[in-house]
Amino acid sequence: DAMMQWWYGHNAVGFLLTAGFLGMMYYFVPKQAERPVYSYRLSIVHFWALVSLYIWAGPHHLHYTALPDWAQSVGMVMSIVLFLPSWGGMINGIMTLSGAWHKLR
């Protein structure tokens, strides 16, 4: 039961909030900076990596519970692996702004 609740809850946060903020970032940052997105390919990889990894990160909220050890381990590993697409999106946003920081006011 808890696993299903966190699977839903984590996806609700990940897809409603995170995807919304990413959409705003990929729209408003290039528009304000008057520059194209630094790497379109990185944005596609970033998005699909978040979608595919976020699904499996829910069990990290359920350590030391009755959940099977393998599920807790999968949740922990996927949470750590989520750093890669998160940093990929941050790097893409920063590189889009490189040389145009003054236009953000």
N, CA, C and O atoms as CSV, one atom per row, in Angstrom:
chain,resi,resn,atom,element,x,y,z
A,1,ASP,N,N,0.806,-1.194,0.000
A,1,ASP,CA,C,0.000,0.000,0.000
A,1,ASP,C,C,0.855,1.268,0.000
A,1,ASP,O,O,0.624,2.187,-0.785
A,2,ALA,N,N,1.838,1.300,0.885
A,2,ALA,CA,C,2.697,2.486,0.953
A,2,ALA,C,C,3.482,2.663,-0.336
A,2,ALA,O,O,3.702,3.786,-0.790
A,3,MET,N,N,3.903,1.548,-0.924
A,3,MET,CA,C,4.659,1.625,-2.175
A,3,MET,C,C,3.810,2.259,-3.276
A,3,MET,O,O,4.298,3.104,-4.027
A,4,MET,N,N,2.568,1.864,-3.372
A,4,MET,CA,C,1.684,2.427,-4.396
A,4,MET,C,C,1.402,3.905,-4.124
A,4,MET,O,O,1.309,4.702,-5.058
A,5,GLN,N,N,1.267,4.270,-2.855
A,5,GLN,CA,C,1.020,5.675,-2.530
A,5,GLN,C,C,2.217,6.540,-2.898
A,5,GLN,O,O,2.052,7.630,-3.445
A,6,TRP,N,N,3.429,6.058,-2.599
A,6,TRP,CA,C,4.605,6.856,-2.943
A,6,TRP,C,C,4.895,6.818,-4.429
A,6,TRP,O,O,5.445,7.775,-4.974
A,7,TRP,N,N,4.532,5.721,-5.102
A,7,TRP,CA,C,4.697,5.691,-6.550
A,7,TRP,C,C,3.828,6.780,-7.174
A,7,TRP,O,O,4.279,7.507,-8.059
A,8,TYR,N,N,2.583,6.892,-6.712
A,8,TYR,CA,C,1.696,7.939,-7.210
A,8,TYR,C,C,2.157,9.315,-6.748
A,8,TYR,O,O,2.237,10.245,-7.551
A,9,GLY,N,N,2.460,9.450,-5.460
A,9,GLY,CA,C,2.833,10.753,-4.908
A,9,GLY,C,C,4.097,11.309,-5.527
A,9,GLY,O,O,4.180,12.503,-5.814
A,10,HIS,N,N,5.077,10.454,-5.731
A,10,HIS,CA,C,6.330,10.916,-6.320
A,10,HIS,C,C,6.112,11.341,-7.765
A,10,HIS,O,O,6.676,12.342,-8.207
A,11,ASN,N,N,5.313,10.603,-8.493
A,11,ASN,CA,C,5.029,10.980,-9.876
A,11,ASN,C,C,4.199,12.247,-9.948
A,11,ASN,O,O,4.385,13.054,-10.860
A,12,ALA,N,N,3.293,12.438,-9.009
A,12,ALA,CA,C,2.500,13.670,-9.003
A,12,ALA,C,C,3.404,14.878,-8.814
A,12,ALA,O,O,3.274,15.874,-9.526
A,13,VAL,N,N,4.313,14.792,-7.862
A,13,VAL,CA,C,5.259,15.896,-7.644
A,13,VAL,C,C,6.190,16.039,-8.842
A,13,VAL,O,O,6.415,17.143,-9.338
A,14,GLY,N,N,6.722,14.928,-9.295
A,14,GLY,CA,C,7.699,14.969,-10.380
A,14,GLY,C,C,7.129,15.469,-11.685
A,14,GLY,O,O,7.771,16.253,-12.385
A,15,PHE,N,N,5.945,15.032,-12.019
A,15,PHE,CA,C,5.421,15.374,-13.330
A,15,PHE,C,C,4.603,16.653,-13.338
A,15,PHE,O,O,4.582,17.356,-14.349
A,16,LEU,N,N,3.938,16.970,-12.257
A,16,LEU,CA,C,3.163,18.205,-12.239
A,16,LEU,C,C,4.032,19.410,-11.913
A,16,LEU,O,O,3.940,20.442,-12.579
A,17,LEU,N,N,4.869,19.288,-10.899
A,17,LEU,CA,C,5.687,20.434,-10.499
A,17,LEU,C,C,6.976,20.536,-11.308
A,17,LEU,O,O,7.264,21.576,-11.899
A,18,THR,N,N,7.745,19.459,-11.331
A,18,THR,CA,C,9.043,19.508,-11.998
A,18,THR,C,C,8.886,19.773,-13.487
A,18,THR,O,O,9.585,20.625,-14.037
A,19,ALA,N,N,7.992,19.068,-14.142
A,19,ALA,CA,C,7.812,19.267,-15.580
A,19,ALA,C,C,7.297,20.672,-15.883
A,19,ALA,O,O,7.673,21.261,-16.897
A,20,GLY,N,N,6.455,21.205,-15.028
A,20,GLY,CA,C,5.974,22.575,-15.235
A,20,GLY,C,C,7.087,23.598,-15.136
A,20,GLY,O,O,7.174,24.509,-15.960
A,21,PHE,N,N,7.943,23.454,-14.129
A,21,PHE,CA,C,9.064,24.380,-13.984
A,21,PHE,C,C,10.077,24.218,-15.111
A,21,PHE,O,O,10.672,25.201,-15.554
A,22,LEU,N,N,10.277,22.999,-15.575
A,22,LEU,CA,C,11.191,22.801,-16.702
A,22,LEU,C,C,10.641,23.452,-17.962
A,22,LEU,O,O,11.381,24.069,-18.728
A,23,GLY,N,N,9.343,23.312,-18.170
A,23,GLY,CA,C,8.735,23.961,-19.325
A,23,GLY,C,C,8.892,25.468,-19.274
A,23,GLY,O,O,9.176,26.109,-20.285
A,24,MET,N,N,8.704,26.033,-18.077
A,24,MET,CA,C,8.896,27.481,-17.933
A,24,MET,C,C,10.351,27.859,-18.167
A,24,MET,O,O,10.640,28.876,-18.797
A,25,MET,N,N,11.274,27.035,-17.656
A,25,MET,CA,C,12.691,27.345,-17.846
A,25,MET,C,C,13.057,27.316,-19.328
A,25,MET,O,O,13.721,28.227,-19.824
A,26,TYR,N,N,12.631,26.285,-20.025
A,26,TYR,CA,C,12.998,26.159,-21.435
A,26,TYR,C,C,12.247,27.147,-22.328
A,26,TYR,O,O,12.606,27.315,-23.493
A,27,TYR,N,N,11.225,27.794,-21.806
A,27,TYR,CA,C,10.544,28.829,-22.579
A,27,TYR,C,C,11.061,30.221,-22.229
A,27,TYR,O,O,11.448,30.981,-23.116
A,28,PHE,N,N,11.067,30.555,-20.938
A,28,PHE,CA,C,11.376,31.928,-20.534
A,28,PHE,C,C,12.860,32.262,-20.538
A,28,PHE,O,O,13.226,33.388,-20.873
A,29,VAL,N,N,13.716,31.332,-20.180
A,29,VAL,CA,C,15.155,31.642,-20.142
A,29,VAL,C,C,15.672,32.008,-21.530
A,29,VAL,O,O,16.317,33.049,-21.661
A,30,PRO,N,N,15.428,31.214,-22.575
A,30,PRO,CA,C,15.901,31.638,-23.900
A,30,PRO,C,C,15.219,32.916,-24.396
A,30,PRO,O,O,15.838,33.724,-25.088
A,31,LYS,N,N,13.954,33.095,-24.043
A,31,LYS,CA,C,13.236,34.289,-24.483
A,31,LYS,C,C,13.829,35.547,-23.852
A,31,LYS,O,O,14.048,36.542,-24.542
A,32,GLN,N,N,14.090,35.507,-22.539
A,32,GLN,CA,C,14.669,36.664,-21.862
A,32,GLN,C,C,16.122,36.894,-22.264
A,32,GLN,O,O,16.560,38.037,-22.392
A,33,ALA,N,N,16.863,35.814,-22.460
A,33,ALA,CA,C,18.277,35.942,-22.820
A,33,ALA,C,C,18.455,36.271,-24.297
A,33,ALA,O,O,19.548,36.638,-24.727
A,34,GLU,N,N,17.381,36.139,-25.072
A,34,GLU,CA,C,17.422,36.352,-26.524
A,34,GLU,C,C,18.498,35.484,-27.169
A,34,GLU,O,O,19.240,35.919,-28.050
A,35,ARG,N,N,18.553,34.256,-26.702
A,35,ARG,CA,C,19.499,33.269,-27.209
A,35,ARG,C,C,18.776,31.938,-27.321
A,35,ARG,O,O,17.808,31.703,-26.598
A,36,PRO,N,N,19.223,31.065,-28.211
A,36,PRO,CA,C,18.605,29.734,-28.274
A,36,PRO,C,C,19.042,28.875,-27.088
A,36,PRO,O,O,20.025,29.181,-26.412
A,37,VAL,N,N,18.312,27.819,-26.854
A,37,VAL,CA,C,18.693,26.864,-25.814
A,37,VAL,C,C,20.073,26.326,-26.160
A,37,VAL,O,O,20.355,26.021,-27.319
A,38,TYR,N,N,20.926,26.212,-25.160
A,38,TYR,CA,C,22.311,25.793,-25.378
A,38,TYR,C,C,22.389,24.461,-26.115
A,38,TYR,O,O,23.111,24.349,-27.106
A,39,SER,N,N,21.669,23.461,-25.654
A,39,SER,CA,C,21.714,22.147,-26.290
A,39,SER,C,C,20.310,21.559,-26.325
A,39,SER,O,O,19.764,21.148,-25.302
A,40,TYR,N,N,19.747,21.527,-27.510
A,40,TYR,CA,C,18.425,20.934,-27.671
A,40,TYR,C,C,18.488,19.445,-27.346
A,40,TYR,O,O,17.578,18.905,-26.717
A,41,ARG,N,N,19.543,18.795,-27.765
A,41,ARG,CA,C,19.697,17.362,-27.499
A,41,ARG,C,C,19.754,17.092,-25.993
A,41,ARG,O,O,19.138,16.143,-25.508
A,42,LEU,N,N,20.488,17.921,-25.259
A,42,LEU,CA,C,20.565,17.755,-23.806
A,42,LEU,C,C,19.197,17.963,-23.164
A,42,LEU,O,O,18.870,17.291,-22.186
A,43,SER,N,N,18.399,18.874,-23.692
A,43,SER,CA,C,17.064,19.089,-23.122
A,43,SER,C,C,16.172,17.867,-23.335
A,43,SER,O,O,15.379,17.522,-22.459
A,44,ILE,N,N,16.292,17.213,-24.481
A,44,ILE,CA,C,15.505,15.999,-24.740
A,44,ILE,C,C,15.965,14.862,-23.826
A,44,ILE,O,O,15.144,14.165,-23.230
A,45,VAL,N,N,17.280,14.681,-23.723
A,45,VAL,CA,C,17.816,13.639,-22.842
A,45,VAL,C,C,17.443,13.932,-21.392
A,45,VAL,O,O,17.075,13.028,-20.642
A,46,HIS,N,N,17.541,15.197,-21.008
A,46,HIS,CA,C,17.195,15.623,-19.652
A,46,HIS,C,C,15.741,15.274,-19.336
A,46,HIS,O,O,15.457,14.697,-18.287
A,47,PHE,N,N,14.835,15.617,-20.224
A,47,PHE,CA,C,13.416,15.360,-19.990
A,47,PHE,C,C,13.126,13.869,-19.871
A,47,PHE,O,O,12.496,13.436,-18.907
A,48,TRP,N,N,13.579,13.082,-20.840
A,48,TRP,CA,C,13.253,11.658,-20.834
A,48,TRP,C,C,13.970,10.906,-19.723
A,48,TRP,O,O,13.455,9.905,-19.225
A,49,ALA,N,N,15.145,11.369,-19.329
A,49,ALA,CA,C,15.820,10.746,-18.187
A,49,ALA,C,C,15.041,11.017,-16.907
A,49,ALA,O,O,14.899,10.125,-16.070
A,50,LEU,N,N,14.537,12.231,-16.746
A,50,LEU,CA,C,13.707,12.521,-15.569
A,50,LEU,C,C,12.445,11.662,-15.558
A,50,LEU,O,O,12.065,11.117,-14.522
A,51,VAL,N,N,11.804,11.547,-16.710
A,51,VAL,CA,C,10.575,10.759,-16.783
A,51,VAL,C,C,10.850,9.300,-16.443
A,51,VAL,O,O,10.103,8.687,-15.680
A,52,SER,N,N,11.914,8.746,-17.002
A,52,SER,CA,C,12.170,7.321,-16.795
A,52,SER,C,C,12.733,7.013,-15.412
A,52,SER,O,O,12.494,5.922,-14.895
A,53,LEU,N,N,13.467,7.927,-14.801
A,53,LEU,CA,C,14.066,7.658,-13.493
A,53,LEU,C,C,13.166,8.067,-12.330
A,53,LEU,O,O,13.202,7.438,-11.272
A,54,TYR,N,N,12.367,9.103,-12.511
A,54,TYR,CA,C,11.527,9.609,-11.418
A,54,TYR,C,C,10.515,8.567,-10.964
A,54,TYR,O,O,10.145,8.518,-9.791
A,55,ILE,N,N,10.075,7.743,-11.893
A,55,ILE,CA,C,9.081,6.718,-11.579
A,55,ILE,C,C,9.587,5.784,-10.485
A,55,ILE,O,O,8.821,5.361,-9.620
A,56,TRP,N,N,10.874,5.467,-10.526
A,56,TRP,CA,C,11.437,4.462,-9.633
A,56,TRP,C,C,11.995,5.035,-8.341
A,56,TRP,O,O,12.495,4.277,-7.510
A,57,ALA,N,N,11.927,6.344,-8.142
A,57,ALA,CA,C,12.546,6.956,-6.965
A,57,ALA,C,C,11.623,7.019,-5.748
A,57,ALA,O,O,12.081,7.401,-4.671
A,58,GLY,N,N,10.375,6.671,-5.870
A,58,GLY,CA,C,9.434,6.758,-4.759
A,58,GLY,C,C,9.815,5.988,-3.505
A,58,GLY,O,O,9.606,6.494,-2.403
A,59,PRO,N,N,10.372,4.772,-3.629
A,59,PRO,CA,C,10.689,4.007,-2.410
A,59,PRO,C,C,11.761,4.626,-1.516
A,59,PRO,O,O,11.979,4.128,-0.411
A,60,HIS,N,N,12.433,5.685,-1.946
A,60,HIS,CA,C,13.433,6.268,-1.046
A,60,HIS,C,C,12.773,6.910,0.178
A,60,HIS,O,O,13.459,7.232,1.149
A,61,HIS,N,N,11.481,7.093,0.143
A,61,HIS,CA,C,10.761,7.599,1.313
A,61,HIS,C,C,10.401,6.477,2.291
A,61,HIS,O,O,9.907,6.736,3.388
A,62,LEU,N,N,10.648,5.250,1.890
A,62,LEU,CA,C,10.180,4.103,2.668
A,62,LEU,C,C,11.314,3.228,3.194
A,62,LEU,O,O,11.125,2.023,3.358
A,63,HIS,N,N,12.476,3.799,3.459
A,63,HIS,CA,C,13.568,3.015,4.038
A,63,HIS,C,C,13.206,2.580,5.452
A,63,HIS,O,O,12.507,3.285,6.179
A,64,TYR,N,N,13.693,1.417,5.819
A,64,TYR,CA,C,13.479,0.839,7.153
A,64,TYR,C,C,11.990,0.609,7.443
A,64,TYR,O,O,11.521,0.800,8.566
A,65,THR,N,N,11.273,0.201,6.416
A,65,THR,CA,C,9.868,-0.174,6.587
A,65,THR,C,C,9.715,-1.634,6.190
A,65,THR,O,O,10.711,-2.336,6.011
A,66,ALA,N,N,8.487,-2.094,6.052
A,66,ALA,CA,C,8.223,-3.479,5.671
A,66,ALA,C,C,8.400,-3.714,4.176
A,66,ALA,O,O,8.226,-4.837,3.703
A,67,LEU,N,N,8.737,-2.685,3.441
A,67,LEU,CA,C,8.971,-2.824,2.002
A,67,LEU,C,C,10.159,-3.752,1.768
A,67,LEU,O,O,11.131,-3.687,2.521
A,68,PRO,N,N,10.116,-4.611,0.755
A,68,PRO,CA,C,11.249,-5.511,0.502
A,68,PRO,C,C,12.549,-4.733,0.279
A,68,PRO,O,O,12.549,-3.611,-0.227
A,69,ASP,N,N,13.640,-5.360,0.670
A,69,ASP,CA,C,14.942,-4.704,0.563
A,69,ASP,C,C,15.272,-4.300,-0.867
A,69,ASP,O,O,15.864,-3.244,-1.087
A,70,TRP,N,N,14.894,-5.132,-1.849
A,70,TRP,CA,C,15.225,-4.807,-3.234
A,70,TRP,C,C,14.516,-3.523,-3.671
A,70,TRP,O,O,15.087,-2.726,-4.415
A,71,ALA,N,N,13.286,-3.319,-3.217
A,71,ALA,CA,C,12.549,-2.107,-3.599
A,71,ALA,C,C,13.165,-0.873,-2.942
A,71,ALA,O,O,13.246,0.186,-3.564
A,72,GLN,N,N,13.597,-1.007,-1.694
A,72,GLN,CA,C,14.268,0.109,-1.028
A,72,GLN,C,C,15.574,0.448,-1.735
A,72,GLN,O,O,15.915,1.619,-1.900
A,73,SER,N,N,16.300,-0.586,-2.152
A,73,SER,CA,C,17.573,-0.362,-2.847
A,73,SER,C,C,17.357,0.296,-4.201
A,73,SER,O,O,18.106,1.196,-4.581
A,74,VAL,N,N,16.339,-0.145,-4.930
A,74,VAL,CA,C,16.037,0.473,-6.225
A,74,VAL,C,C,15.692,1.944,-6.034
A,74,VAL,O,O,16.159,2.792,-6.795
A,75,GLY,N,N,14.892,2.252,-5.041
A,75,GLY,CA,C,14.538,3.646,-4.773
A,75,GLY,C,C,15.744,4.490,-4.421
A,75,GLY,O,O,15.858,5.632,-4.866
A,76,MET,N,N,16.643,3.938,-3.626
A,76,MET,CA,C,17.841,4.676,-3.229
A,76,MET,C,C,18.751,4.920,-4.433
A,76,MET,O,O,19.243,6.031,-4.628
A,77,VAL,N,N,18.973,3.888,-5.232
A,77,VAL,CA,C,19.858,4.028,-6.398
A,77,VAL,C,C,19.273,5.013,-7.404
A,77,VAL,O,O,19.994,5.865,-7.924
A,78,MET,N,N,17.993,4.909,-7.682
A,78,MET,CA,C,17.379,5.816,-8.650
A,78,MET,C,C,17.376,7.253,-8.146
A,78,MET,O,O,17.477,8.184,-8.946
A,79,SER,N,N,17.265,7.449,-6.851
A,79,SER,CA,C,17.341,8.805,-6.299
A,79,SER,C,C,18.722,9.397,-6.499
A,79,SER,O,O,18.858,10.584,-6.796
A,80,ILE,N,N,19.743,8.579,-6.338
A,80,ILE,CA,C,21.111,9.055,-6.562
A,80,ILE,C,C,21.346,9.312,-8.041
A,80,ILE,O,O,21.969,10.309,-8.406
A,81,VAL,N,N,20.854,8.420,-8.896
A,81,VAL,CA,C,21.031,8.574,-10.341
A,81,VAL,C,C,20.283,9.804,-10.857
A,81,VAL,O,O,20.658,10.361,-11.889
A,82,LEU,N,N,19.236,10.234,-10.158
A,82,LEU,CA,C,18.481,11.420,-10.572
A,82,LEU,C,C,19.313,12.697,-10.542
A,82,LEU,O,O,18.906,13.706,-11.119
A,83,PHE,N,N,20.468,12.673,-9.883
A,83,PHE,CA,C,21.341,13.839,-9.910
A,83,PHE,C,C,21.801,14.152,-11.332
A,83,PHE,O,O,21.968,15.320,-11.681
A,84,LEU,N,N,22.006,13.132,-12.149
A,84,LEU,CA,C,22.525,13.354,-13.503
A,84,LEU,C,C,21.577,14.185,-14.367
A,84,LEU,O,O,22.003,15.213,-14.895
A,85,PRO,N,N,20.310,13.789,-14.537
A,85,PRO,CA,C,19.447,14.647,-15.347
A,85,PRO,C,C,19.161,15.995,-14.690
A,85,PRO,O,O,18.948,16.986,-15.388
A,86,SER,N,N,19.154,16.045,-13.372
A,86,SER,CA,C,18.932,17.326,-12.701
A,86,SER,C,C,20.066,18.295,-13.005
A,86,SER,O,O,19.826,19.458,-13.329
A,87,TRP,N,N,21.282,17.821,-12.902
A,87,TRP,CA,C,22.434,18.672,-13.219
A,87,TRP,C,C,22.490,18.968,-14.712
A,87,TRP,O,O,22.933,20.045,-15.111
A,88,GLY,N,N,22.047,18.024,-15.543
A,88,GLY,CA,C,22.016,18.280,-16.983
A,88,GLY,C,C,21.104,19.441,-17.326
A,88,GLY,O,O,21.452,20.277,-18.160
A,89,GLY,N,N,19.941,19.506,-16.694
A,89,GLY,CA,C,19.033,20.625,-16.927
A,89,GLY,C,C,19.591,21.929,-16.403
A,89,GLY,O,O,19.442,22.973,-17.038
A,90,MET,N,N,20.238,21.876,-15.239
A,90,MET,CA,C,20.827,23.087,-14.676
A,90,MET,C,C,21.953,23.606,-15.577
A,90,MET,O,O,22.045,24.806,-15.832
A,91,ILE,N,N,22.792,22.713,-16.047
A,91,ILE,CA,C,23.895,23.118,-16.930
A,91,ILE,C,C,23.349,23.694,-18.226
A,91,ILE,O,O,23.876,24.682,-18.737
A,92,ASN,N,N,22.300,23.088,-18.758
A,92,ASN,CA,C,21.700,23.601,-19.990
A,92,ASN,C,C,21.149,25.010,-19.783
A,92,ASN,O,O,21.313,25.870,-20.649
A,93,GLY,N,N,20.504,25.254,-18.653
A,93,GLY,CA,C,19.986,26.589,-18.365
A,93,GLY,C,C,21.091,27.609,-18.162
A,93,GLY,O,O,21.000,28.731,-18.662
A,94,ILE,N,N,22.133,27.233,-17.434
A,94,ILE,CA,C,23.244,28.159,-17.188
A,94,ILE,C,C,23.994,28.470,-18.472
A,94,ILE,O,O,24.367,29.617,-18.715
A,95,MET,N,N,24.214,27.453,-19.296
A,95,MET,CA,C,24.929,27.690,-20.555
A,95,MET,C,C,24.080,28.509,-21.532
A,95,MET,O,O,24.622,29.254,-22.347
A,96,THR,N,N,22.773,28.376,-21.455
A,96,THR,CA,C,21.907,29.224,-22.274
A,96,THR,C,C,22.070,30.680,-21.864
A,96,THR,O,O,22.021,31.576,-22.707
A,97,LEU,N,N,22.264,30.915,-20.576
A,97,LEU,CA,C,22.412,32.277,-20.062
A,97,LEU,C,C,23.834,32.821,-20.152
A,97,LEU,O,O,24.045,34.013,-19.928
A,98,SER,N,N,24.807,31.984,-20.471
A,98,SER,CA,C,26.195,32.462,-20.454
A,98,SER,C,C,26.362,33.627,-21.422
A,98,SER,O,O,26.031,33.532,-22.604
A,99,GLY,N,N,26.874,34.706,-20.899
A,99,GLY,CA,C,27.065,35.914,-21.691
A,99,GLY,C,C,25.833,36.799,-21.770
A,99,GLY,O,O,25.884,37.866,-22.383
A,100,ALA,N,N,24.731,36.383,-21.166
A,100,ALA,CA,C,23.502,37.179,-21.241
A,100,ALA,C,C,22.871,37.362,-19.865
A,100,ALA,O,O,21.661,37.565,-19.768
A,101,TRP,N,N,23.665,37.294,-18.808
A,101,TRP,CA,C,23.130,37.418,-17.455
A,101,TRP,C,C,22.491,38.786,-17.224
A,101,TRP,O,O,21.531,38.899,-16.462
A,102,HIS,N,N,23.003,39.805,-17.862
A,102,HIS,CA,C,22.478,41.158,-17.660
A,102,HIS,C,C,21.064,41.326,-18.209
A,102,HIS,O,O,20.377,42.278,-17.839
A,103,LYS,N,N,20.615,40.432,-19.076
A,103,LYS,CA,C,19.278,40.540,-19.668
A,103,LYS,C,C,18.179,39.955,-18.778
A,103,LYS,O,O,17.004,40.005,-19.140
A,104,LEU,N,N,18.540,39.412,-17.640
A,104,LEU,CA,C,17.546,38.789,-16.766
A,104,LEU,C,C,16.849,39.755,-15.827
A,104,LEU,O,O,15.947,39.343,-15.098
A,105,ARG,N,N,17.223,40.988,-15.815
A,105,ARG,CA,C,16.616,41.944,-14.888
A,105,ARG,C,C,15.199,42.246,-15.228
A,105,ARG,O,O,14.553,43.035,-14.538
